[in-house]
Amino acid sequence: MTQPRSILPLLKAPITDITDTSLTISIGALYGAPTTIRVSVPTGHYDLRNGDMVTLYTEVLLKGPIE
């Protein structure tokens, strides 16, 4: 049996550039520390546009019952 996981949202950020092979999101610009993250993925199958908000998240294992 697999151990249950939970999705832990990390941040929401707008898409600032999109091509056929990648999308770029921008974080921190409002706080004076602009950073971009480029995700290499064929984007032709997704309904994405500049300005769309996307969520970065991770999955974490859930603990068993605490005794």
N, C-alpha and C positions, 0 to 999 in steps of 0.2 A: 504494500500500500504506500502511496506517495504522501509525503508530508504536506499539509495544506500551506498555501502561500497567500500573501496579501499584496495588493498593489499599493505602493507608496509613492504618491505624486511628489515630484521634486520641484518643478516650476512650469509655468506657462509662458510661452514666448511667441512673438510673431514671426512668420516666414518673411524674410526680407529679400530673398532671391530664389528663383526656382528655374531649373533647366531640365532637359530631358533625362539627365543622369544624376542630379543632386538637388538638394534644397538646403538653404542656409537660414538659420534662425539667429536672432540678435538678442542678447541679454545685457543688462547693466547700463545701457545708454542713459537712462534717466538718472543714474547715480554717479555719472562721470567716469565710469569704467566700462566702456563698450567692449563686448566680447562677442565673437560669432562662432557658431558651431555649424560645420558643413556635414551633412549626412549624404553619403553616396548611396543612392537608391534609384532604380528606374521609376520615374515619377509619372509615366504615361497612364498608369492604371488607377491613379488616385485623383480625386476631385480636390486639388489644392491650388491656391492662388496666393500671390503676394498679399501680405496683411493677415492671412488666416492665422489664428492662434492654435498652436500645437502644445501638447503636454509631454514633458519628459518625465519618465517614471522609472522606478526599479521594482523588482519583486523581492519580498523577504519571506523567509520561512516563519510560520507561526509557532510559538511555543506550545508545548502540551499543557495539560492542566497543572497548575501550581498547587502542591500539597503542603 
